Each structure stands twice: as structure tokens, then as C-alpha cells.
Amino acid sequence: MISTAIRVARVGSAAELAAAALMMLGFPVLMVAALVPSVYAFAAAAAVTYLADHYLHRKGSYLVNRLSKVRAGLSIRFLIRQLLLILLLARMNLSNGLIFYGAVACFIAFYGLQAPHGALVTLIRNRRRMPVATRNVDLKSRIRIPDAPPRGLLDRSAEKMLHLDLAAVVGLLISAVTDSAIAGAIGIGITLALGSLYVLVLMPYVRGRKTPPDADTVLAAVDEWLADYQPGTVLYFSGSKDSAYQVNMWLETMEQLESRPLILLRERVILKNLAPTSVPVICVPGGVHLMNLDLSTVRVALYAANVGKNIHLLRVPTMKHVFIGHGDSDKLASVNPFSKAYDEVWTAGRAGRDRYAIADVGVRDDDIVEVGRPQLAPIQSWQGVPDGRIPTVLYAPTWEGWDGDPGNTSLVLAGENIVKTLVKADPPVRVLYKPHPFTGTVSAEAGAAHRRVTALVEKAADARATDARFTADTAAQATAKAELTRIETRLAELVGAGDDRRDEAEASRDDIVDLGKHEEIARLRAAWNDFYWQTVPSYRHAVITGAEPRLYDCFNVSDAMVSDISSVVSDFIASGKPYAVTDSADVGAEEFKRANTAVRAAVILSNSAKELDGLLDAVRDPSADPLATDRDELKHYLLGPDEPTSIEQFNDAVAALARKAETRNLGQEARIAAGDPEAATAG
């Protein structure tokens, strides 16, 4: 029941739910205490509402933030408490006393301070918001960007200002009990003095040297930097907060480009969720500002998503435009008709080219270039199960999705059958269960299935730990754990050195990547992964959740995988290892293969999972694997050849297209020089 209430209220924990309930119940109790009247009951209820309100704001609770939509926002809650205090004083026959009039005057004056306070905070934030936000761009040497106000002044500023009434409330309650106006007067004085001081402290940050330069100055500095850097290739991206992964997957590829790369973003929320990178990043929310940026040296623009704001860069004729997407699959998004707006469309392998031909959406075959998938470079090819180790099977189901389609995930109908079959396999195998991070967010049934599968894996792991057939090298594990602790400590020092709560202006000024630190973090994370797997006995089942170890790391320690139709399957194919895909919607093996290219070399599972023996046989005896040749052919069909490497293919494609752009531009210049009016207009 509690878990259901947490989900309905959209709070993060039982503690948040309890705080929300106490706050809601506290206000009716305040009213009753004021009417009775009872100072002590009022004081107790007021304390509960203050503390609950503060706790929910500190947690950033969704519920308390939505109260403003039903006219119960932060200011209203404080105002109601103050009005009820005045009611309490009136019910105690103090309405003709100095303390009563002092309370009324105090709260009116206190609310009079809210307007300048709110205006100053808004003005400071607006003036600190840059027309462009940057990372790895040297603005510090070009313009003066002052430090932001102390964090305590702006963080949750409205809540802090309103809580200054606490001194007046406490003083008035003491006066009501003691029948003396002294405590009330002191409390009123403290509240009004602190409120006035808060306003005065903010005022210097809206003018003079404590404000950042104006938009024209900032944009001129960015153009100056662009002229010095002379970017050749741009990765352009626009999208919502949840789509940041689509640009993050290309960061490592951009770092390996031989041309000078630049990342152009359109939304601040994407910049906030961008993974660390050594590539210069410019976030330009305004379309006019983007159009006025000096991108004259850019010859190739790469687009990871088909979105409306792409038009702001597609309009530039001096660069060639390429759709690279954010994954290669049989989904309709992979053959979007909008793709014909680009000069070229780059796909991983022949499969992408064939999809466009079959879809017939206007993308010409000679505008398609196969470049592989550079992101798959960390996935290791299978060399068979090492001697002395039992096979490892990864179960990586996708989540339930938004549409309730039973074919989305195998977890609900087949998950328990899959895991039971694997943990009971003879000869034995090890099971790694890595669920999708969104599992259970939409479907309670999927969430329950996930918990049952987790319990099965953990129970089997406990049983195997006491099985005499399996022994662990405890000394090696202890050494690995010590190394993990050392690496995690060092990573915390390196990653935690940055201040994620700085404002936009400070971050744009200061965020220049330290290449040495950046490379050390990459090395440490690779080492962390190696030592992590050394701490987990090679025979022990495990549930893998969270960001680390990553999915590709799980691929590399596994000998086979069971999954659903998703990009996970397409990526796993790069390993060449046997895999199985569950036909959860029960459409039939032949139709399932016809509709989904990535399963053509898979063992197709029904919801009973009885076909798993075929997968396990292929792992135990690769020489007798009937699908080995099919997997190799499918890998090359989907992802292209192994040689040259994908990043080499990608760099070659960028260079070839840059030459085309340069040839076009030189031709335009020649035509303009010859007096061709049409060339002058097009250029």
C-alpha cells in the first residue's frame, strides 16, 4: 500500500510521503488550534508544517512543487499560517492590544519585501544567463565574467525569504503565552531586519561590475574564439532532457575526429546533461544567435536526430549536412522521410541502405554512405569460453515501453522462465541479469516481474556460494576489492572537483577540460571495470544495476545473451557471440525474423523459454553452432566490415564530404567573381 501511495503521489520515498502527509494535516490542525484557542497546539502544528515544508523543498519533491497548481503554493502556505496566527491572537482576546496590531503590520510589511526580493532574484538570474553557454571554449581571456552571487543567496531563495517569518511567529506565540509584547516586538524586529538585509545584499548584483557583459559582447567573444579555433566538423543536436543520451553516444567519436570538432547544442538542459568531453561545446538557444555565429570554416555538419530546429543550420549552404542518427534498427525512425533534407545519410552497414530502399521515402542510394558504428569499438569479439570457466549468459531485457505492447519486454511473460531454466542448467552456467533502468516505471506488472526475477537470481547466487563444486580465490578477491576502493577514492577526487551547481556564466568562463585529468578518469574507469569483475566469482550469478558496470562491459564478460527487440541486440551482434531473442508477442518465429533484421541469426524463444537449450549448446560447443555463419553474415550486413575500423571509415567519410563542400564553395566563389548573380544569391 505504501509503495502504491508513493507512486501515485510521485514522491521518492516513504519519508517524503510521510512529510507530505504531515504538512497537509498540519494546516487543519493549525485552524482548529487557532479557533479553540490553544497556543501550544498551534506551536506544535506550526513546527510540523515548517519542518515538513523545508524537508520536501530540500528533497525537490514533485508533490510539493505541484501544490502551486492548485493554489496551495509556497507563499500561500506561509500566508495561511500567518493569518491563522492572527486569528489565534484574536481568539485570545488580544485584538485590541499592541501585539495584535504589531503582528498585522509585520506581516503586511514582510509581504511588501517579497516583491523587491523576487524581482531582484529574477533580474540577477536573467542577467547571469548568457546568450550562449559554453564548455571548453576560452572566454575568460576575451571577456570579463564576474563571479556569481554566493550560492546561499539564490538557491531556494523564495523559501529562505519566507522562512524569515519564523522569528516573528515564535516571538508572537511567546507574547501570547506571557501576555507581554516584548518577545513579539523582538521577533517582529528580527524578521523585518533580516528581510530588509536580504534585499539590500542582492542589490549590488544587478548593476556594475558584478553583472556579466551584454549579449553582443559575449557573442563577439565567441566569434573571436571560433575564428581562432576554425572548427571543421560540427555535431548539431536539439532535443529534450531525456534525449541527451543521443548526443552523448557520439562524444567519444567526436573526440577521435581528425578535423577540428565542435558540438552545437540548442537547449540548456542538454548541456546540463552532457557527459564530460574534451570537445568544445557551444549551446545556442536562440535561433537568431545561431544564424549569426561565424561558422564559415565548418565544412561538415552531423545531425543525431530529426528535429525542427535542424532547419536553423540546414539553411547554411557552405557546409554539407549529414544525418548520422542515434542508433541503427528496424524502427520507423530509422527511415524518416525528413532524411532527404540532408546531403548524405550515414548508416552502419548495408542493412541501413536497404531499409531506405524498401521504405522508398526519397533518400537516394548514392547519398547513403556506410561508415560502421564507432561506438561499438569497446565490444570484444568472442573467442569461446576460456578453459576452466563455466559459460556466462547475460539476460538483458528491455523495458515495458509506453504503449502496453506485450512484445516490448520479455520480463513479464518469460522472464522467470528464462532465469529458472538458466540457473538450473546442467552443465551449469552463470547468469548476469541487467534490467533496463526504466523497468517498472510505467507498468506495475513489469516492476513486480523484475523483483521476482531479481529474487530468483539472488537466491540462486546464495545457493551457489555454498556449493562445494565452486570455490573462489578469496585472496585475489580481497586484492581486487582494495583496488576498487582506491580507484573509487581517486575518481571521487577527480570527478568531484568540479562544481555542478555553478551558474551558467561561471561554468562558461571556467569549464576548460583538463586533458590529463580527462584521460586519467578514462583509464581509472577502465581499470575499475577490470577489478570489479575480479571481485565477482566467475561462477556466481549476479544482478547488475546502475550505470556501472556498463552494458558493453557485461557483453565482454558474457558468452551469450538473452534479450528483446531493441538496440541491445543490434549492439551485441558486434561480439559475434550466440544470442537469443524472445518473441513475447507470440507472432511466430518466421514472422518474427521477417519483421526484425537483428534476430535473423538468433535463437528465437517462446515465452516458455524451452528453446534455451539451443543457445546453451552453441556456447558449450561452438564448432557445432548452426547459426555461427549466419551471425557472421548478419554482423557484416548490419555493421559493415571489421577492416578498416569504423572510426577510420567515419573519418574518411568526413574528409570526403569536406572536400565536396570545399569544391562547391570554390565553385561559387569563381561564379561570383565572374559576375553570376544566381551564385551570389545562393552563396
Beta strands, then each sheet from edge to edge (+ up, - down):
strand 1: 133-135
strand 2: 233-237
strand 3: 261-265
strand 4: 281-283
strand 5: 300-303
strand 6: 320-323
strand 7: 344-347
strand 8: 368-370
strand 9: 392-396
strand 10: 430-433
strand 11: 542-543
strand 12: 560-563
strand 13: 579-582
strand 14: 603-605
sheet 1: 1+ 4- 3- 2- 5- 6- 7- 8-
sheet 2: 11+ 10+ 9+ 12+ 13+ 14+
end
